[in-house]
Amino acid sequence: MRKQMLKFLPLCLMAALLSYGCVQTGGTEDAAKAPAKKAEQAQKENVYKGKVTGKSNKAKSISIVVGKGDKAKTMMVKFDDKTTGVDHAAVGHASIIAYEMRDGQPWATVIKPKLAKLPKGTTEIKTAEMAEVIAGDTKIMLIDARPAGRYKGAHMPGAVSIPVGVAKKNLPELLPKEKDTLIVTYCGGPT
């Protein structure tokens, strides 16, 4: 009986190796990658996104509201000469602040403007390209989406005032009948 069992031993070992493999995961290769993964995760977590409510160049600090509604919190972040994009931390504007912890305090490393995503089917037009369109013979409808008071103060040549509230109510009626007209909108800042 024992001899018969020994005949099947190689077959059992081969079946075990095929089903489980001979290399374990989580070995030295995964252990070597672990610190890099941990640093990458920490970098993703160390980001504040929200509206800048205060900035002091003298104290080298920025206040930013993170979260919405009842969960909103005002966070204080320090910055120094190594921080890039400090100009993007403008009071009243949305920003993305990547930071690192130093002595228990968040210190900004990179500050970027938080821009709204463009709706599907729309594209961004840069200033130089817009200047070419205006100078050319392209049919265009230029819409100033800022409040009417801001439009009255100053606006781009040829722009018509259609504030966001008005556009939400009657935009289809206000658009040109010619379907080949290029429609360009602008507002008061990065959105």
C-alpha positions in Angstrom: 0.0 0.0 0.0 2.8 2.4 0.9 4.5 1.7 -2.4 1.3 2.6 -4.3 1.1 5.9 -2.4 4.7 6.7 -3.3 3.9 6.3 -7.0 1.3 9.1 -6.7 3.6 11.5 -4.7 5.3 13.1 -7.8 1.9 13.5 -9.4 0.5 15.2 -6.2 3.5 17.5 -6.0 3.2 18.5 -9.6 -0.5 19.3 -9.1 0.3 21.4 -6.1 2.9 23.4 -7.9 0.6 24.0 -10.9 -2.2 25.2 -8.7 -0.2 27.3 -6.3 2.9 28.1 -8.2 6.4 28.1 -6.9 7.0 31.8 -6.3 5.2 33.5 -3.5 3.9 37.1 -3.9 4.9 39.7 -1.3 8.5 38.6 -1.5 11.6 40.9 -1.7 10.5 42.4 -5.0 7.1 43.6 -3.5 8.9 44.7 -0.4 11.3 46.9 -2.4 8.3 48.6 -4.1 6.4 49.1 -0.9 8.1 52.4 0.2 7.5 53.9 -3.3 3.8 52.9 -3.2 3.5 54.3 0.4 5.1 57.7 -0.7 2.8 57.8 -3.8 -0.3 57.2 -1.6 0.8 59.9 0.9 1.3 62.3 -1.9 -2.2 61.8 -3.2 -3.6 62.2 0.3 -1.6 65.4 1.0 -3.7 67.6 -1.2 -6.3 70.3 -0.3 -8.8 71.4 -2.9 -11.1 74.3 -2.3 -11.6 78.0 -2.2 -8.8 80.2 -0.8 -10.3 82.5 1.9 -7.1 84.2 3.1 -3.5 84.7 2.2 -0.7 86.4 4.1 2.6 87.1 2.5 4.0 88.4 5.7 3.0 85.2 7.7 3.5 83.1 4.6 0.3 81.2 5.2 -2.9 80.4 3.2 -6.4 79.6 4.4 -8.4 77.3 2.2 -11.9 75.9 2.8 -11.9 72.1 2.1 -15.1 70.1 1.8 -18.8 71.2 1.3 -21.7 72.0 3.6 -21.5 70.7 7.2 -18.2 68.9 6.4 -16.4 72.1 5.2 -13.3 73.0 7.2 -10.9 75.9 6.9 -7.3 74.6 6.7 -4.1 76.7 7.3 -1.1 75.9 5.1 2.3 77.5 5.3 4.4 78.3 2.3 8.0 79.3 1.7 10.4 80.2 -1.1 10.4 76.6 -2.4 6.6 76.6 -2.9 5.7 76.8 -6.6 2.6 78.6 -7.9 2.0 80.8 -4.8 0.3 83.3 -7.2 -2.5 80.7 -7.8 -3.6 81.1 -4.2 -5.8 84.1 -4.8 -8.5 84.9 -2.3 -11.9 84.0 -3.7 -10.5 81.5 -6.2 -10.4 77.8 -6.1 -7.0 76.2 -5.7 -5.3 72.8 -5.4 -2.6 72.8 -2.8 -0.2 69.8 -2.5 1.6 69.8 0.8 4.1 67.9 3.0 4.1 67.7 6.7 6.9 69.5 8.6 6.9 69.6 12.4 3.2 68.7 12.5 2.2 71.5 10.1 1.2 71.3 6.4 3.7 73.2 4.1 2.6 73.9 0.5 4.9 72.4 -2.1 2.8 73.1 -5.3 -0.2 75.4 -5.7 -2.3 75.1 -8.9 -5.6 76.8 -9.9 -8.6 74.5 -9.7 -10.3 74.7 -13.0 -13.8 73.6 -13.9 -14.1 70.7 -16.3 -15.4 71.7 -19.7 -18.7 70.2 -20.7 -18.6 67.4 -23.3 -18.5 68.7 -26.8 -16.7 72.0 -25.9 -13.1 73.0 -26.3 -10.9 75.6 -24.8 -9.6 78.4 -27.1 -6.3 80.1 -26.1 -5.8 83.8 -26.3 -3.6 83.8 -29.4 -6.0 81.6 -31.3 -8.9 83.9 -30.2 -7.1 86.9 -31.5 -6.8 85.2 -34.9 -10.5 84.3 -35.0 -11.5 87.9 -34.1 -9.1 89.3 -36.8 -10.3 86.8 -39.4 -13.6 86.5 -41.2 -15.0 83.6 -39.1 -18.7 84.0 -38.1 -18.6 84.3 -34.3 -20.8 85.0 -31.4 -18.8 86.1 -28.4 -20.7 85.8 -25.2 -19.7 87.5 -21.9 -21.1 85.3 -19.2 -20.3 87.6 -16.3 -22.9 89.6 -14.4 -24.3 92.5 -16.4 -22.6 95.1 -14.2 -19.2 93.6 -15.0 -20.1 93.6 -18.7 -21.0 97.3 -18.5 -17.7 98.1 -16.8 -15.7 96.6 -19.7 -15.9 93.7 -22.2 -14.3 92.3 -25.2 -15.1 94.1 -28.5 -18.2 92.5 -30.1 -19.2 90.6 -27.1 -22.9 90.3 -26.0 -23.9 90.1 -22.4 -25.6 86.8 -21.5 -25.0 86.2 -17.7 -25.2 82.7 -16.5 -28.7 83.1 -14.9 -30.1 84.4 -18.2 -28.4 81.6 -20.2 -29.9 79.0 -18.0 -33.4 80.3 -18.7 -33.4 81.3 -22.4 -30.1 80.3 -24.1 -31.6 78.5 -27.1 -33.6 81.7 -28.0 -30.4 83.8 -27.7 -28.1 81.7 -29.9 -27.6 82.5 -33.6 -29.9 80.9 -36.1 -26.9 80.1 -38.5 -25.5 76.7 -37.3 -22.1 77.4 -38.7 -21.4 80.3 -36.3 -18.6 79.7 -33.8 -19.8 80.4 -30.2 -17.2 81.5 -27.7 -18.0 82.3 -24.1 -15.9 83.9 -21.4 -16.2 84.8 -17.8 -14.3 86.6 -15.1 -11.5 84.2 -14.4 -10.2 80.7 -14.5 -13.2 78.3 -14.4 
